[in-house]
Amino acid sequence: MSKRRTAAPVAALPETFLNWFAARGWAPRSHQLDLVAHARAGRSTLLIAPTGAGKTLAGFLPTLVELCEAHPPRRKAEPAGRTPPEAVSPLHTLYISPLKALAVDIARNLEAPIREMDLPIRVETRTGDTPSARRQRQRRDPPHILLTTPEQLALLLASKDAEHLFSGLKRVILDELHSLVTSKRGDLLALGLARLRRVAPGLQSVGLSATVAEPDDLRRYLVSQPEAGEALADLVVATGGAAPDLSILDSRAAMPWATHTALHALPEVYALIKAQRMSLVFVNTRWQAEFLFQELWRINDDNLPIALHHGSLDVEQRRKIEAAMAAGRLKAVVCTSSLDLGIDWGDVDQVINVGAPKGSSRLMQRIGRANHRLDESSRAVLVPANRFEVLECRAALEAVRAGAQDTPPERTGALDVLAQHVLGMACGAPFALEDLHAEVCSAAPYRHLTREAFEEVVDFVATGGYALRAYERFARIRRTKDGLWRVSNPAIAQAYRLNVGTIVEATMIKVRLVSTRGGPQTGVTGRPRFGGRVLGEVEEYFVETMAPGDTFVFAGEILRYDAMVEDEIYVSRTTAKEPKVPSYDGGKFPLSTFLAAGVRALLSAPERWPHLPGQVRDWLEL
């Protein structure tokens, strides 16, 4: 077991880096230097730091220093077939983010020091939004630093050239680790890390996290677990940080008993936006984002530049919004969790959270998007949508002020995720049962997995289980005469690559904006033209509720459904007064157990009710 380390020796930076810090009027922070020292000692490390403490730069600093000292040649992308298969891959560092937008933002921020120090380092992103041609080229000619997501890592590990691609890998950086390890995505990532450690012996893991209740859970996650006992990564804790300026909006309007629209407080939200330079208006669902954006524009008499951002919008639209935010051209952005992790928008000076945040940890993440600097308070205003949400917001506010965390306890690895991983490994290369079992058990979530349970999972992948054993098409892997397990046929490998991951989504339909021939003013829908711009995607079930001529809100516009062509719906702009708003599966956020206990405590203590808004107090006393 590694010892708990909180103060590593100060590491000297190369002169190039010291000059860069000095030119910006900065000085390297102690935790940034500590990570360089731990990297030079060959140690995996967990960094826990508040928002604005320079976590991301700290994570990448050892990589930048090592690549600078090695003086790698500047390289251009080479055509297929030029890289000899026996060559060591130039890929030095893999950065894994829970959000595509975060990976893109980090790449943009990382380019600045690389360019200003004239470092011969190539940085690229690889997400579901990356064009397929670029993804293919990255496998032939990888960059020095690749920023990606857990799902893309699983795809890369399932490719036949995975061993070459990661042969030179020295470090993997896991950003916002606290948000990854609490779900099945974290299980899939842990299995991917176990495979990376086998392919690249000596691999260092760096975890970047906000404050968590149990740091040792994350320290275990970062390193290979032994058959007996446990191993922990080193720990570096950054101190400091200004306390957040957090308040709950006490609306003068009559607050409804039940709704999630917050329409009663909309004029006050608009006034908050108008009073600040740039605001992020967070909501919990895409439905709320579309609805609130439209309602804000209805009262936007000052023509303020307000934008919309959520995961179902087309990637080009999202990138335009992100670029406009970075350039300071927007007054506010209505957004979902697509922007609430680690993204550094320096000009955001206020966060408005419409609705209850449902968890204190999530609220702290969102608060941190404002004044993304260590020495400045992050300003946030909670806007309850109904009277009960006032209680939830009050419990969240008290938890944040007390520094309490509602991070779920360490989870045991899910067997369905393991089954997916087993199939992925067979798609990449044949495997021996004993070797894969040992590899899987080195991942923290699966360290207690028995051999019997593992063999049952492999049997399930090989036969489909007792109910499907008689059907040949469910025999996805086979054991051959040499004792190795292989994928049954290429079609199964293709199906795996199309469905990898643990994020469950309904069938999505593209929304394409087109013009029409005909006379819409006569009430007759014209014949849609082909072509046009893709606005994003809605779920198939929502489309099934509409008929041509129906109207709905999407991508910040009021649209008329004109026709469906294959897997796309063709729409045109309209001015309907009562359009529908698309809703999506997964749009119901559970209240964390921690905050639920806080709400129950508030309800059971009438002596605390006088501190609540008058109309909420009157409601409780009915």
N, C-alpha and C positions, 0 to 999 in steps of 0.2 A: 504494500500500500504506500502510495506516495504521501509525503508530508504536506500539510497545508502551508502554502507559501503566499505571503501577502506583500512582501517587500523584497523583490529581487534586486541584485546589485545594479547600479546605474550603468547602462551600456553606452559607450561612446559612438556617436554617429559619424559617418564620413563627412568630410568638409563640405561636399556638395549639398548635403541635407542641412547642415548647420547654417550654411549661407542662405538656403531657401527659407528656413524658419525666420532668420534674422531679417531678410528682405520684406517679409510680411509683418514684421513687428511681433512675432510669436516666439515662444520658447517651448521646446518639447516638454510635455507633461510627464510626471514621474511614471504613470501607468503605461504611457507609450514607450518610454525607455525600458521599463520592466519587461514588456513583451519582446523587445529586441533581445534582451539578455536571456530570457527563457528560451527563445528560438535558437540562440547560439549554443545553449546548453542541450539542445535537442529535446526539449520538454514540450508536451501538449499543455495548453493553458486555457482557463476560463477567465475572461475579463467581465466583471460586473461594474457597470458605470452608469451614472444618470444621463439623461438626455443632454446633448451639447458638450459632452466631455471628450469628444473626439474618438469614440469607440472604433469607428470604421477606419480612420487613419492609423490608429494603433494596431488594428488587425493586419493591415496591409504593409505597415512600415518594415517589418522583418523581410518580407518578400521584395520590396523595392530596394532595400539595402543589399540583399544577397544578389539580386540581378544586376544592380549597379556595380558591385564589386567584381562580379564575374565577367563584366564587359561583353555581353552577348552581342553578336553582330546583328545589325538591322536586316530584317528579312522581308521579302515580299512573298505574297501567296504564290505557291508553286502549283502548276497544273497536276492533274491526277497522274499517279505513277512515278513521280519524280522522287518521292521520299522513300528510301530503301526500307524494307520491312524490318531490318535488323537495327536501324538507327534508333537512338533514344529520343523519345518525344520531347520537344521543347516545352511542353506544358509544365509549368512550375507550380502554379497555385490555382486551386479551384475554389471559387466563392459561391456559396449556396444561400439563396434568399427565399423566404416564404412568398414573396410577391414579385411578379414580373416588373411592375413599376419601380420597385426598390432596386432591382438589379440594374435597370436602365439608368436610374438616378445615380447609383454608385459608380457606374462606368463613366458617366459624365463628370462627376466630381473627381474621379481618379485620374482622368486625362489631364487635369490642370497641373498637378505637381509633376507628372511625367513630362509634359510639354515644357514647363518652366525650368525644369532641371535638365532638359534635353536627354532624358534617359532612353536608351534603345530598347523599349519595352512595348509590346503590343498587347492591348486589352480588347476583349470582345465579349458580347453577351450572347447567350443561347437560351431562348425561351420558346414557348409555343408561338410567339409572334415573329420569330426569326424566319426569314425565307428559307425554303428547303435547300436551295442552291448553296446558301451560306453555311447551313448546317452540314452539308456534305463536304464542303471545302474545309470546314473546321476539323473534321475527322482526318482529312489528308494532311492538313497543314495547320495544326493547332497554334493558338497564340500563347504567349507566356502566361497570361492570366485570363481565365475563362470564368465569367459570371453567369450562373445558371440557377435552376430550381430543382427540387427533389425529383420531380417527374422526369426532367431531362437527364438527370444523372442516371436514373434507372434505365432510360433508353440507351444511353451511351454504354452502360455496363452490359447490356444485353446484345451489343453488337459484337461481331467476330473480331474486330480490331481493338477491342477494349484494352487488352493487355499492352499493346503497343502504345495506344493513346495515353495511358496513365503510367507508362514505364518510368518516366522521369519526374513524376509528381512528388513534390516535396512537402506541400502544405495544403490543407483544406480549411477554409474559413467559414464558419457557420454563423450567419448574422441573425439577430433576433431569435436566438436559440430557444428562449423560454416559450415562444409562441409555436415552435415546431414540435417540441417533444411531447406535447399534451394531446396529440391526435394520432391517427393511423398514418398520417404523412410522416410523423416522426419515426414510427416503426419502420416504414419503407426506407427512410433516410439512414437509420441505424444499420440496416442490413447492407445498404450501399456502402457505408463507411467500412463495414467489416470486409467487404470485397476489395475496397481500395487499399486497405491495410495489407491484404494478401498480395495484391498486384504490385504495390509500392512499399516494400519493407522500410521502416524508419519514418513513415509518414507522420508529420506533426498535425495535430488538430488544434484549431483556435476557435473557441466559442465566444461570441459577443452577446451579452445579455443585459437587460434591465434588472433591477433588484428582484429577487425571487425569494420565496419562503424557505426553500431547501436547496442551497447551492450544490450540495454534494450529489444530488440527483443529476445535475447537469455535468458535474465533473466525471461521474461514472460514464455518462453517455459518450464522452469525448475520447475515451481510450479503450483499448482491448481489455476484456475482462478475463482473468485467469480461471482455471477450472475450480480452484478453491480460493475463498476470500474475495477481495475486491480490489480494484485499482482505481485511483483518482487522478485526474489531471491537476496540475498546479492551479492555484487561485490568485488572481490579482484583483483587488478592489479599489476602484477610484472613488475618492471621497469628495465632498463639496457639492455645490449645486444650490442655486437659490430655490426657496420654497415656492410652489406654484401659487398664483393668484386665482383662486377658484371660488365661484359664486353660483347661486341658483337664481334664475330670473323669477322675481315675484311679480307676475303679470297683473296689471290693473284690470284686464278683461276677465269676464266670467269664465272660469276654467271648467271644461266638460268633465263628466264623471268617467267617460270611457271613449277614447278615440286615440289614434296615433298620428293625426295630421298636424297638430299644433297650430291650426288655423287661427285660434284665438290670440296667439302671441306673435303672429306674423308681422304686424307693424312694428313691434318692439325689436324683433330679429332684424328687420330691415334697418332700423335706427342704429342698432349695434354695428351692422356692416358699414353703414355710411360714416360712422364715427372713427373707424380705424383704417389703416393703410391697406391691409389685406387680411381676409378672414377665411378660415376653413370651416364650412358648415357641415358637420358630420351627422349622418343618419344611419340607422341600422340596416335598412334594406334598400334594394334598387327601386322598389315601388315608391318608398318614401322619397328617394332622391328625385325621381321623375316628377312626382306630385309637388314637392316643395319647390323645385326649380321653376315649374310653371307658375305657381302661386306667387313666388317672389317677382317674377317678370311682370305679373299683372299689376303690381303696385310699384314697379320700378320707374317712377316718374322722372328720376334723375338720370335715367339711362346708364346706370352703373354697369361696368363690364363684369357680369356674373356668369360663371361657366358651370358645367356639369361634368362629373367624372364618376364612372363606375365600370365594373368589369365586363359588362355586356356591350359596351360601346366598341365600335371598330377601333383597332389599334392605332390607325392614323389619327383619329379624332382624339384619342387619349394622349398621344404624343404631342399633339398641338397644344392641348390644355397644359400639359406638364411644361412645355417650352415657354408658354405664355406666363405661367407661374414663376418659373425661374427668372424670366426677364422682368418681372414686376409689372406686367401689363394688366393684371386682373385685380378687381376689388374683392371678389369672393369666389369660392368654388364650393358647390354643393357636392358632397362625395360620400361614399360608403367606406368600408374597411380597405378599399383599394388604395387608399392613401394614408392609412393610419400607422404604418410600421416604418420607423427609421428614416423616412425620406426627409432630406434636408432642404426645406424651403426657407431660406434665411429671412425673407421679407414678411413672412406670416407673423403677425403680432397678436392674433386672437383666434381662439378656437371656440366655436359655438356648437354644442352637442344637443341636437334636437331629439328629445326622447330620452329615456333612461339608458345609461351606458351598459347595464346588465352585468358589469363586473368592474371592480376597482382597478385591476391590472389593465384592462382594455381602456379605461378612462385615463390612466396615467400615460399610456401610449399616445392617446389622442392629444392630451394636454401638451405633450412634448413636441408636437409639431409647431407650436407657437414659440417664437423667440428661441430658436434652436441653438442656444448658447448657454454655456455652463453658468455664467455669472449674471444672467438675467432671468427674472421670473417669467414663467409661461402663464399667460392669461387665458382663462377659459370660463365660459358661461354655460351652465346647464339649463336647458329649456324643457321642463316637463310637458308632455303632451296631454296629460290628464291628471286628476287629483291623486290617484294611487302612485303615479310615477314621481310625484313630489317626495313620497316616502322613500322610493328607490334612490332618487337623486340625493336625498339627505343621507342615507346610509352610505352611498358611494363617497360623498364629500367627506364624511367623518372617517371613512377607511383611508382615504388618500392623506388626510391631515395627520392620521396616526401612523402612516407609513405601512399599513397592513396590506398584505398581498393575498389574493385568492387564487394563486396558481394551484391547479389540481395536483394531487399526489402522483408520484411516479407510477407509470402504467406498465402493465405486463404486455409484451408484444402480442399482437393479434395474429391468430393462425391463418385467417384469410389473406392477410398481407404476406405472411410467410409463403403461402401457396403461390401467390403471384410472383414472389421473388424466386422461388424454386424454378418456375417456368421460365422466368427471364434469364436465369443462369444457364439453363439448358439451351435457350435460344442463342446465347453467346458462344458456348463451348460445352462439350460433354463434361460431366462431373462425376466424381466418386462420392458415394453416399457418406462415407466416413469423413472425408475432407470437408464437404459442405456442412455437415452437422457441426464439426469443430469450429468452422468459420462463423456459422450462425450464432453459436453459443458465446462467441467473443463479443457480440453486440449486447449492450447493457439490457435492453428490454427482453432479450431472449436468453439471458445467462442461466436461467433455471430450467430451460427447455430440456425435457428428457429425450433419450434416444427413441423410446417408444412413440412419443407424441410426434417427433420429427418424421419417423418412418410412416406414420399414419397420414401426415400431410403429404409426403411424397407419393404415397399410394393413392390419395385422393386426386392429385394432379395427374397421375398415370392412368386412372380408371374412371374418374368422375364420381367415385364413391359407390356404395352398395346399390343405390337406386339406378345408376347409369352405367354400371360395369359392363352390361351386355351390349352397349352401343359403341361401335368402333370410333365414331367421331369424337368421343370424349376421352379417348386415349391420347393425351397430349404429349406425354413423354414415354420413352421405351428404354428398357435396359437391354443392352446388346451383349454379345458374347464376351467382350472384354471387361464386362462388369460395370461399364460406365452408362450413365443415363443421358439420353439425347432427345432432342425435340423430334416429334414423330414425322412432321413434314413442314415445308416452308410456309404453307398457308397458316399454320398455327402460330408460327413466329410473326407473321404479318399481322394476325389478329391481336397478338400480344402488344405489338408496337402501337397499334391504333387505339388500344384501350388501357394503356398503362396508367397507374396512379390510383389514388384512393378518394379523389374528389368526385362525389356522385352528382351527376348532372342529368337533367332531362334532355330529350332530343331538342336541339336548337335549330331555329329557322332564321336564315339571314333576312335582314330588312334592307331592301334596295330602293333608293329614292329615284323615281323616274318622272318624266313629264307625260302628259296624256294628250291623245288626239280626241277631239269631241268637244262638247259644250257642257262643262260641269255646272255652269250657271243655270242650265235648264233642268238640272237634276238627273241627267243621264250620264253615267260614268263612261268616259271615253275609253278607247282601246289603248293600253299602256305601250309606251315605246320600250324597246329593249335597251340594255345598258344602264348607265347611271351609277351613282355612288352608293356603296354599302355603308349604312349607318351603324350597324351592329347586329345583335341577335336577340330574338325573343324565344320563349319556349313554345314547343309545338302545341301543347294543350291550349295555350292562350289563343293561338291562331284558329284552333278548332271552334272557339266560341264566337268567332266573327264571320260575317258574310261580306262580300264585296259591297263597298259603300259605307261600311262602318268606320268610325274614326277612333284613333287612340293617340296617346302621348308617348313619344320615344325620342331619345337623343336630344331632348330639349325642344322638340317641334311637335306640332299637332298634325297628324298624318291621316290620310284616308286609305283604307285597304282597297286596292284596285284589282289585284289578281294574284294567284299563286302559280309560279312556274318552277317545276321540279322542287328543289329544296329552298326556294326563295319566295318571299312575298314582295310584290311590287306595290309601292305606296307613292302618294303625291301629297304635297302640302295642302292644307285646308285651314279654314277658320272656324271650325265647329266649336260650339260653346260647351258641350258636355262630352268630351272624349273619354274613352276608357283609359285606364292606366295598367300596363302589364305588371303582373306579379310573377314571382319565381319560387320554385321549390327551395327549401333551405332559408326562407325569409323569416323564420321565427327564431329569435334569439332567446335561449334559456337564461334565466336569472341565476347567477352563480350561487352555490350553496352558502358561501360566505356572506354575500349581500342579502340573501333571503333570511339568514339568521339576524342580520341587522334590522331588516324591516319588521320581523316578528318582535324583536326587542322593543322597537319603537311603538308598535301597536299595543304592546302589553304594558306600556308605561305612560298612563295618561298625564303624569306630571311633566312629561316632556312635550306634550302637545301645544302648550302656549307658545313655544318657539317656532311653531309651524305657521305658514300663511293663514290668514283669517278664514278664507273660504275652505281650506283643507281642514282646519280645526273644527269648523262648524259641521263639515261633512262627517268627520269621525265621531262627533258627539250626537249625531242623529239617533 
